[in-house]
Amino acid sequence: MKRFQQSHVDHYRDHGFVIVENFLTPEELEGARADLTDTLPGWIEYCDDPSLPKPEGWESGRIQGRGPMQFPYTGLFLNDITLHPELRAFAAEMMGHNDLYCEQSHLSVKCKGHPGDRDQGMHCDFGNHTLAYPPNDPAYWQTAYLLYYTDVSADHAPTAVCSWTHYPEKIRWPAHYSREDRTELYDNEINVVVPAGSLLAYSMRTFHRGTPFRADAGRIGQFITYAPAAWKWLGIVGWSAQAIRPEFRQWIEGASPEERTLLGFPSPGHEYWTPETLEGVAARYPAMDMTPYKRAIANKKA
């Protein structure tokens, strides 16, 4: 069964966001939480039971983890969820084609009193996701997701989001408004109060904000964003900067060609591939199966 129903698609197109409760299967949620328990000692436990001591280092914002806070992660589930076929399919439907890439995947961890515990102003996210401006043209649409791995109540700093219907102006600039500047954005916000395993999907043209914790509690989420592959001015991270990490090299070597392409890696058959680049990539990633790339070159010559 598809997890994004037509009603979700319609709501996103009409309002610039959609909330999908229980998006993850119980097995996916359990596996992701197991990965997080290992990566972020104490956080899952504290978020589930705030009567426990807060995890070490919480007040500084420097998470005392055993694994990376951004893709690729320790364990399998968080990596698989990053490239989840349903997330890819929904983003592809929004932009009208399948030529996309994953531009972002990182964890978000915070609790009451944490540096991230703030009453944010209403804003659009394109400020650090594009060098240009996000037009109201699906060819340039980036689709952002926030997956929640712990329950979010009204006390758990729920994300607040405001429908496009309350700011019909064509140009989304400024991209940030205080409550005094645009009261209607705050008066019409919807708090994303959901059980663990749910997600918020939203556009770079959608005003939203983080709200503060109202009680001792914690929250763990994962930001994942997809963008059209053609436009090089889009993207919050440069995956090349991560390629020196042993975990990243191991992921590249074990990934499928399709999965690599989703992170911007040259696809089989791309003009990038020559005898020189085949040899160079094989040298850099010795455990990587180069057959699909070699085969594509051979098929071109045939």
C-alpha positions in Angstrom: 0.0 0.0 0.0 1.3 3.4 -0.9 2.0 5.6 2.1 1.4 8.9 0.3 -2.2 8.7 -0.8 -3.8 11.1 -3.4 -5.2 13.1 -0.5 -1.7 13.7 0.7 -0.5 14.8 -2.7 -3.5 17.2 -3.1 -3.0 18.7 0.4 0.7 19.3 -0.3 -0.1 21.1 -3.6 -2.9 23.2 -2.0 -1.1 24.1 1.2 2.7 23.5 0.7 2.9 20.8 3.3 1.4 17.5 4.4 1.5 15.5 7.7 1.6 11.7 7.3 1.0 9.9 10.6 2.6 6.5 11.1 4.5 6.8 7.8 7.1 4.2 8.9 6.2 0.6 9.4 6.6 -0.7 13.0 9.7 -2.7 11.8 11.3 0.4 10.2 10.6 2.5 13.3 11.9 -0.2 15.7 15.1 -0.6 13.5 15.7 3.2 13.3 15.3 3.6 17.1 17.7 0.7 17.6 20.2 2.5 15.4 19.6 5.7 17.3 20.0 4.0 20.7 23.5 2.9 19.7 24.4 6.2 18.0 23.0 8.6 20.6 23.4 7.0 24.0 20.6 7.9 26.4 18.5 10.0 24.0 15.8 7.5 23.0 15.5 6.5 26.6 15.2 10.1 27.8 12.7 11.1 25.1 10.6 8.1 26.1 10.8 8.8 29.8 11.9 12.4 30.7 12.1 11.4 34.4 15.4 9.9 33.5 18.6 12.0 33.6 19.3 14.0 30.4 21.9 12.6 28.2 25.5 13.6 28.6 26.4 16.9 26.9 22.8 18.0 26.3 23.3 21.5 27.6 26.2 22.3 25.3 24.5 21.1 22.1 27.5 18.9 21.4 25.9 15.5 21.2 28.0 12.8 22.8 27.3 10.2 20.2 28.9 7.0 19.0 28.2 7.5 15.4 27.8 10.3 12.8 24.8 12.7 12.9 24.5 12.8 9.1 24.4 10.3 6.3 25.7 7.7 6.2 24.9 6.5 9.7 26.0 3.6 11.8 23.5 0.8 11.2 21.2 0.1 8.3 17.8 1.5 9.0 18.6 5.3 9.0 20.5 4.9 5.7 17.6 2.9 4.1 15.1 5.5 5.3 17.1 8.3 3.8 16.7 6.7 0.4 13.2 5.4 1.0 11.4 4.7 -2.3 8.3 6.4 -1.0 10.1 9.6 -0.2 11.8 9.5 -3.6 8.5 8.8 -5.3 6.7 11.7 -3.6 9.5 14.2 -4.4 9.6 13.0 -8.0 5.8 13.5 -8.3 6.1 17.0 -6.9 8.9 18.0 -9.4 7.3 16.1 -12.3 10.2 13.7 -13.1 12.6 11.2 -11.6 15.9 13.0 -12.2 16.4 13.8 -8.5 19.1 13.5 -5.8 19.2 13.5 -2.0 20.7 16.8 -0.9 20.3 16.4 2.8 20.1 13.8 5.6 20.9 14.7 9.2 19.6 14.0 12.7 18.0 16.6 14.9 18.2 16.1 18.6 17.1 18.6 21.3 15.4 18.9 24.7 14.1 21.6 27.0 17.0 24.0 27.8 19.1 22.7 24.8 20.6 25.4 22.5 18.0 24.3 19.9 15.1 24.9 22.3 14.0 28.2 20.8 10.8 30.0 19.8 11.7 30.5 16.2 10.4 33.0 13.8 8.3 32.0 10.8 10.7 31.3 7.9 11.2 29.4 4.6 14.1 27.1 4.4 15.5 28.1 1.0 18.0 30.5 2.6 20.5 27.7 3.0 19.1 25.2 0.4 19.7 27.3 -2.8 22.1 29.9 -4.0 19.2 31.4 -6.0 15.4 31.6 -5.3 12.7 28.9 -5.3 10.2 29.8 -8.0 6.7 28.5 -8.0 7.7 26.1 -10.8 7.7 22.3 -10.0 10.8 21.9 -12.2 12.8 23.6 -9.4 10.9 22.2 -6.4 12.8 20.8 -3.5 10.9 18.5 -1.1 11.9 18.5 2.5 10.9 15.8 5.1 11.1 15.8 8.9 10.7 12.3 10.3 10.0 12.0 14.0 11.5 9.0 15.9 9.9 9.9 19.2 6.4 11.1 20.1 5.6 14.7 19.6 3.0 16.2 21.9 2.2 19.9 22.5 5.0 19.9 25.1 7.6 18.4 22.8 8.5 21.5 20.7 6.2 20.6 17.8 7.1 22.1 14.4 4.5 24.8 13.5 3.6 25.2 9.8 1.4 27.7 8.0 -0.6 26.9 4.8 0.2 28.7 1.5 -3.4 30.0 1.6 -2.4 32.5 4.2 0.3 34.2 2.2 -0.8 34.2 -1.5 1.8 36.7 -2.6 3.9 35.4 -5.5 7.4 36.3 -4.1 8.4 34.7 -0.8 10.6 37.5 0.3 11.6 38.3 3.0 12.0 34.7 4.0 11.7 35.4 7.7 9.0 37.2 9.7 8.6 38.0 13.3 5.2 37.7 15.0 4.9 41.5 14.9 5.7 41.6 11.1 3.2 39.0 10.0 0.7 38.1 12.7 -1.5 36.0 10.4 1.3 33.5 9.8 1.4 32.7 13.5 -2.4 32.9 14.1 -2.9 30.3 11.4 -0.1 27.9 12.2 -0.7 24.2 12.7 1.4 22.3 15.3 2.7 18.9 14.1 1.6 16.8 17.0 2.2 13.2 15.9 3.3 9.7 17.2 6.8 8.4 16.5 7.2 7.2 12.9 5.3 10.1 11.4 6.5 12.8 9.0 6.1 16.3 7.9 6.7 17.0 4.2 7.0 20.7 3.2 8.2 23.0 0.4 11.0 25.5 0.4 8.2 28.1 -0.2 6.4 27.1 3.0 6.6 29.2 6.2 7.2 27.1 9.3 9.1 27.4 12.6 10.3 25.5 15.6 8.5 26.1 18.8 9.9 25.8 22.4 9.5 22.9 24.8 6.8 23.5 27.4 7.9 20.8 29.8 11.0 18.7 30.4 11.1 16.5 27.4 13.2 15.6 24.3 12.7 15.0 20.6 14.6 13.2 17.9 14.0 13.7 14.2 15.7 13.3 10.8 15.7 16.0 8.1 15.8 14.5 4.6 15.5 16.7 1.4 15.3 15.8 -2.3 16.1 18.2 -5.1 16.1 18.1 -9.0 19.5 16.8 -10.0 19.9 19.2 -13.0 20.3 22.4 -11.0 23.7 22.7 -9.3 22.7 25.8 -7.3 20.4 23.6 -5.1 21.5 21.7 -2.0 22.3 22.3 1.7 25.3 20.0 1.8 28.2 19.0 -0.5 28.5 15.2 -0.2 32.0 15.4 -1.6 33.1 16.9 1.7 32.0 13.7 3.4 33.8 11.3 1.0 37.0 11.2 3.1 35.0 9.7 6.0 35.6 5.9 6.2 31.9 5.4 6.8 31.0 7.2 3.6 33.6 5.3 1.5 32.2 2.0 2.9 28.6 3.1 2.0 29.7 4.1 -1.5 31.3 0.7 -2.0 28.3 -1.2 -0.9 25.6 0.9 -2.5 23.7 0.2 -5.7 24.4 2.4 -8.7 20.9 3.9 -8.3 21.6 4.7 -4.6 24.9 6.3 -5.5 23.2 8.4 -8.2 20.7 9.7 -5.7 23.6 11.4 -3.9 25.0 12.9 -7.1 27.4 10.2 -8.1 27.8 9.8 -11.9 25.3 7.3 -13.2 26.2 4.4 -15.5 26.3 5.6 -19.1 27.1 9.2 -18.1 29.7 10.9 -20.3 31.9 11.2 -17.2 32.8 7.6 -17.5 36.0 7.0 -19.5 38.8 4.4 -19.1 40.6 7.0 -16.9 37.7 7.6 -14.6 36.9 3.9 -14.3 40.4 3.2 -13.2 40.5 6.2 -10.8 37.2 5.4 -9.1 38.1 1.8 -8.8 41.4 2.8 -7.1 39.6 5.1 -4.7 36.8 2.6 -3.9 38.5 -0.8 -4.2 35.5 -2.8 -2.9 33.0 -1.1 -5.3 31.6 -3.2 -8.1 32.5 -1.3 -11.3 30.6 -3.7 -13.6 27.5 -1.5 -14.3 29.8 1.4 -15.3 32.0 -0.7 -17.5 29.0 -2.4 -19.1 27.4 0.9 -20.0 30.6 2.0 -21.8 30.7 -1.3 -23.7 27.1 -0.9 -24.7 27.7 2.6 -26.1 30.5 1.2 -28.3 28.5 -1.8 -29.5 
